[in-house]
Amino acid sequence: MKRFVVQAVKMKNSRMLMVVIMIWSSSSCSPSGSLTTKISMAPKPKPKAAVSSPSQPPPPIEDLLTSLNLHIQRSQFDQAVKVADQILLVAPSDEDAIRCKVVALIKEDRIDDVLSVIQASQRLPVDLSFFKAYCLYRQNKLDESLESLKSQEGTSATMLLESQILYRLGKMDACIDIYQKLQKSKIDSLEIKLVAGLVSAGRASDVQGMLDAMRVKAASSFELAYNTACSLIERSKYKDAEQLLLSA
């Protein structure tokens, strides 16, 4: 099961677009994760509107942005795409509109359309590499996704996406290394991902030491108990695994 969350906020004296893409994996002993990127922009001069018919002038861009924000807040993502297109007809290089359109299309699960928008925006001064990497990840084009991430800064969002890619590629040790680097970040359920990675990497014996270091109890959540139980089963501690699952 995958869930995506997006929020766009219109500020009084500036514009801010906050994008949150969350991946939840329901498969057993598989790490779930959340990917977050935040784009904050100072006010910028608006390009002059394109010449249009006097009988049907385009709405002001700021009005369209307000409408775009409203549609996103109401989860009306199909309408958000249409309004973003209206803005881009007047201001083809508007970064807010491009990013909102990309995220709205992701929310609509229109991954091919997202990649088409990114391809068409290559010559514009807007970096969509993270979204491209995420979409390629969704299409299971893992090597291409990893390549797209190379130009990105090592933020929590990019590191989480990279760890998910490495997990799917079976590069468990590299995946675990990233999880360990993220321990100082406030990442929800990181211990669940880390235990899953250790078990998949054949390092079940390291699980209890990791939990002790993080000061987390294995029974604190069912997901963590389940993955920890998997590590116990790998070590042939079947009774301990059974008791842990019953106590969760």
C-alpha positions in Angstrom: 0.0 0.0 0.0 1.4 3.4 -1.0 0.2 6.7 0.3 1.2 10.2 -0.9 0.7 13.4 0.9 1.2 16.9 -0.5 0.6 20.3 1.0 1.1 23.7 -0.6 1.0 26.8 1.5 0.4 30.4 0.2 2.2 32.9 2.4 1.4 36.6 2.7 4.7 38.1 1.5 6.3 35.1 -0.1 5.4 31.8 -1.7 6.2 28.5 -0.2 5.5 25.0 -1.6 5.9 22.1 0.8 5.9 18.7 -0.7 5.7 15.5 1.3 5.8 12.2 -0.4 5.4 9.2 1.9 6.0 5.6 1.1 4.5 3.0 3.2 5.4 -0.7 2.6 3.1 -3.3 4.1 5.2 -6.3 3.1 6.7 -8.2 6.0 10.2 -7.5 7.1 10.4 -4.7 4.6 11.4 -1.1 5.5 8.8 1.6 5.1 9.9 5.2 4.7 8.9 8.8 4.3 10.4 11.1 1.7 10.2 14.8 2.3 11.3 17.7 0.3 10.6 21.4 1.1 11.0 24.1 -1.5 10.9 27.7 -0.3 11.0 30.6 -2.7 11.3 34.4 -2.2 8.9 36.6 -4.2 9.9 37.0 -7.8 8.9 39.4 -10.5 6.0 38.1 -12.7 6.5 38.0 -16.5 4.1 40.0 -18.6 1.0 38.2 -19.5 0.8 36.9 -23.1 -1.4 38.8 -25.5 -4.9 37.4 -25.4 -8.3 38.2 -26.8 -9.7 41.4 -25.3 -13.0 39.6 -24.7 -11.4 36.9 -22.6 -8.4 38.1 -20.6 -6.5 35.6 -18.4 -7.0 35.7 -14.6 -4.2 37.3 -12.7 -1.5 34.8 -11.8 -1.8 35.5 -8.1 -5.5 34.6 -8.3 -4.6 31.4 -10.1 -2.0 30.6 -7.5 -4.6 31.0 -4.7 -6.9 28.7 -6.6 -4.1 26.2 -7.1 -3.3 26.2 -3.4 -7.0 25.8 -2.5 -7.4 22.8 -4.8 -4.3 21.1 -3.3 -5.5 21.7 0.3 -8.8 20.1 -0.7 -7.0 17.1 -2.4 -8.6 18.1 -5.7 -5.5 17.2 -7.6 -7.0 16.8 -11.0 -8.2 20.4 -10.7 -4.8 21.5 -9.4 -3.2 20.2 -12.6 -5.7 22.2 -14.7 -5.0 25.4 -12.8 -1.2 24.8 -13.0 -1.6 24.5 -16.8 -3.4 27.8 -16.8 -0.6 29.5 -15.0 2.0 27.9 -17.3 0.2 29.2 -20.3 0.9 32.8 -19.0 4.2 32.1 -17.3 5.8 28.9 -18.7 8.7 29.0 -16.3 6.8 29.5 -13.1 8.6 27.2 -10.7 5.7 27.0 -8.2 3.2 25.9 -10.9 5.6 23.3 -12.3 6.3 21.8 -8.9 2.6 21.8 -7.9 1.7 20.2 -11.2 4.4 17.5 -10.7 3.2 16.7 -7.2 -0.5 16.7 -8.1 0.2 14.3 -10.9 2.1 12.0 -8.5 -1.0 12.2 -6.2 -3.1 11.1 -9.2 -0.7 8.2 -9.7 0.1 9.5 -13.2 3.8 8.7 -13.1 4.3 8.7 -16.9 2.8 12.2 -17.1 5.1 13.4 -14.4 8.1 12.2 -16.3 6.8 13.9 -19.4 6.5 17.2 -17.5 10.0 16.8 -16.2 11.4 16.1 -19.7 9.6 19.2 -21.1 11.1 21.3 -18.2 14.7 20.3 -18.7 15.7 23.7 -20.1 14.1 25.6 -17.3 16.0 26.7 -14.2 14.1 24.3 -12.0 15.6 21.2 -10.4 13.2 18.3 -10.6 15.8 15.5 -10.2 14.3 14.3 -6.9 10.9 13.9 -8.4 12.4 12.2 -11.4 14.3 9.8 -9.2 11.1 9.0 -7.2 9.1 8.3 -10.4 11.8 6.0 -11.8 11.8 4.2 -8.4 8.0 3.8 -8.7 8.6 2.3 -12.2 11.2 -0.1 -10.7 13.9 1.5 -12.9 16.3 1.4 -10.0 19.6 2.1 -11.6 18.2 5.2 -13.4 16.6 6.4 -10.2 19.9 6.1 -8.3 21.6 8.0 -11.1 19.1 10.8 -11.0 19.8 11.3 -7.2 23.5 11.9 -7.7 23.0 15.6 -8.3 20.9 16.0 -5.1 22.2 17.2 -1.7 22.3 14.6 1.1 19.0 15.6 2.7 16.9 13.2 4.8 14.5 12.9 1.9 17.2 11.9 -0.7 18.9 9.6 1.7 15.6 7.8 2.5 14.8 7.4 -1.2 18.4 6.2 -1.9 18.0 3.6 0.9 14.8 2.3 -0.5 16.4 1.9 -4.0 19.4 0.1 -2.5 17.1 -2.2 -0.5 15.3 -3.2 -3.7 18.6 -3.7 -5.5 19.6 -6.1 -2.7 22.5 -3.8 -1.6 21.7 -4.3 2.1 24.9 -3.2 3.7 24.8 0.1 1.8 21.2 0.5 2.7 22.0 -0.1 6.4 24.8 2.5 6.3 22.3 5.1 5.2 19.9 4.2 8.0 22.6 4.5 10.5 23.5 7.9 9.2 19.9 8.9 9.6 19.7 8.0 13.3 20.3 11.6 14.4 17.5 12.8 12.2 13.9 12.7 13.4 12.7 9.9 11.1 9.6 8.1 12.1 9.9 4.3 12.5 13.6 4.3 11.5 14.3 1.4 13.8 11.7 -0.7 11.9 13.6 -0.1 8.7 16.9 -0.7 10.2 15.9 -4.1 11.7 14.4 -5.1 8.4 17.7 -4.2 6.7 19.8 -6.1 9.1 17.7 -9.2 8.8 17.7 -9.0 5.0 21.5 -8.5 5.1 22.0 -11.7 7.1 23.0 -9.7 10.2 20.2 -10.9 12.5 22.7 -11.1 15.4 23.2 -7.3 15.3 19.6 -6.5 15.8 19.4 -6.6 19.6 22.6 -4.5 19.9 21.2 -1.9 17.6 17.9 -1.7 19.5 19.8 -1.4 22.8 21.9 1.4 21.3 18.8 3.2 20.1 17.1 2.6 23.5 14.0 1.1 21.8 12.0 -1.9 23.0 11.3 -4.5 20.4 7.6 -4.7 21.6 7.0 -1.0 21.2 5.1 -1.6 18.0 3.8 -4.6 16.2 5.9 -3.9 13.1 9.1 -3.7 15.1 8.2 -6.8 17.1 7.5 -8.7 13.8 10.8 -7.7 12.3 12.7 -8.4 15.5 10.9 -11.8 15.7 12.2 -12.5 12.2 15.7 -11.9 13.5 15.2 -14.3 16.3 13.9 -17.0 14.0 17.0 -16.5 11.8 19.0 -17.3 15.0 16.7 -20.3 15.7 15.3 -18.7 18.9 11.7 -19.8 18.1 10.4 -19.6 21.6 11.7 -16.0 22.1 10.2 -15.0 18.7 6.8 -16.5 19.7 6.8 -14.7 23.1 7.7 -11.4 21.5 4.9 -11.6 19.0 2.4 -12.5 21.7 3.5 -9.5 23.8 3.3 -6.9 21.0 
